[in-house]
Amino acid sequence: MNAEGLIILLYVLVLASYLGFELIAKVPPTLHTPLMSGSNAISGITIVGAILATNELGYTQLSKWLGMLALILAAINVAGGYAVTDRMLKMFKKK
């Protein structure tokens, strides 16, 4: 990877981190848990990217291990998000 590509990737990382922080900071506390538990399914995008990173030819062994770690963490995030959403929905069911 050349220096220009690395700079672009770092720019995207910094911009995405800043925007993510600003968006989450603006969510009221009463909406935070339902919103975040439902949006954990967005980690499916991370799962697809991690699969591509672990399967792509020409990447180093380190990037393959990091891709596998991202795959595991994203899968845990998706499962946890659905578990939290299910638990919250059970609170509203009639007994």
Backbone torsions as a table, in degrees:
resi	resn	phi	psi	omega
1	MET	NA	135.1	-179.5
2	ASN	-84.4	171.7	-175.9
3	ALA	-65.8	-35.7	-179.5
4	GLU	-65.3	-41.2	178.1
5	GLY	-64.6	-38.6	178.6
6	LEU	-65.6	-40.5	179.0
7	ILE	-64.1	-41.0	178.9
8	ILE	-64.9	-43.0	178.4
9	LEU	-63.8	-40.3	177.0
10	LEU	-65.7	-38.2	177.4
11	TYR	-62.2	-45.4	179.1
12	VAL	-63.7	-41.4	178.9
13	LEU	-61.9	-47.4	-178.9
14	VAL	-65.1	-43.9	-179.9
15	LEU	-64.3	-44.4	179.4
16	ALA	-64.8	-39.2	178.6
17	SER	-65.0	-43.9	179.6
18	TYR	-64.5	-47.3	-179.7
19	LEU	-64.2	-41.1	177.7
20	GLY	-61.8	-43.4	178.3
21	PHE	-63.4	-44.9	-178.8
22	GLU	-64.9	-40.3	179.7
23	LEU	-66.2	-44.0	-179.0
24	ILE	-70.0	-33.3	179.4
25	ALA	-67.3	-25.2	-177.8
26	LYS	-86.9	-7.0	-179.1
27	VAL	-79.2	129.9	177.7
28	PRO	-64.4	149.4	-177.2
29	PRO	-58.3	-31.1	-178.6
30	THR	-70.4	-24.4	179.8
31	LEU	-99.2	-9.0	-171.3
32	HIS	-61.4	-51.6	-175.9
33	THR	-64.8	-49.4	179.0
34	PRO	-63.0	-39.2	-178.8
35	LEU	-65.9	-44.9	-176.6
36	MET	-72.9	-35.0	179.9
37	SER	-69.0	-36.2	177.8
38	GLY	-73.2	-33.3	-177.1
39	SER	-83.9	-1.9	176.4
40	ASN	-65.8	-17.8	177.0
41	ALA	-66.3	-17.4	175.9
42	ILE	-63.1	-19.7	176.7
43	SER	-63.7	-12.1	173.5
44	GLY	-59.5	-32.8	176.1
45	ILE	-64.9	-40.3	177.4
46	THR	-64.3	-37.0	178.9
47	ILE	-62.9	-43.7	178.8
48	VAL	-62.9	-44.4	178.1
49	GLY	-62.8	-38.7	179.7
50	ALA	-68.0	-37.8	177.1
51	ILE	-63.6	-42.2	177.7
52	LEU	-64.0	-39.2	-178.8
53	ALA	-68.0	-35.3	-178.7
54	THR	-81.2	-17.0	-175.5
55	ASN	-104.8	-13.0	-173.1
56	GLU	-73.3	137.1	176.3
57	LEU	-78.1	148.4	176.6
58	GLY	92.8	-9.7	177.5
59	TYR	-83.7	156.4	179.9
60	THR	-75.9	168.3	178.1
61	GLN	-64.6	-35.1	179.0
62	LEU	-62.3	-43.3	-179.2
63	SER	-66.9	-31.9	177.0
64	LYS	-68.2	-40.0	177.4
65	TRP	-68.6	-39.4	177.1
66	LEU	-66.4	-37.0	175.3
67	GLY	-63.1	-39.3	178.1
68	MET	-67.1	-39.7	176.7
69	LEU	-63.7	-42.0	177.2
70	ALA	-63.1	-38.5	178.5
71	LEU	-62.9	-45.2	-179.9
72	ILE	-64.9	-48.2	-178.7
73	LEU	-64.8	-38.5	178.8
74	ALA	-67.8	-38.1	177.8
75	ALA	-64.9	-40.0	176.1
76	ILE	-63.7	-40.0	179.8
77	ASN	-64.0	-43.5	179.3
78	VAL	-64.3	-47.8	-179.5
79	ALA	-62.5	-41.5	178.3
80	GLY	-65.1	-38.8	178.5
81	GLY	-63.3	-42.4	177.5
82	TYR	-68.7	-35.2	178.3
83	ALA	-65.5	-43.0	179.0
84	VAL	-65.6	-42.8	178.9
85	THR	-62.3	-43.8	178.6
86	ASP	-62.2	-40.9	179.2
87	ARG	-64.4	-40.5	178.9
88	MET	-67.6	-39.6	179.6
89	LEU	-66.4	-32.6	176.8
90	LYS	-64.9	-26.3	179.1
91	MET	-66.5	-24.9	-176.1
92	PHE	-96.1	-4.4	178.6
93	LYS	-75.9	146.8	176.7
94	LYS	-73.4	144.7	-178.1
95	LYS	-85.4	NA	NA
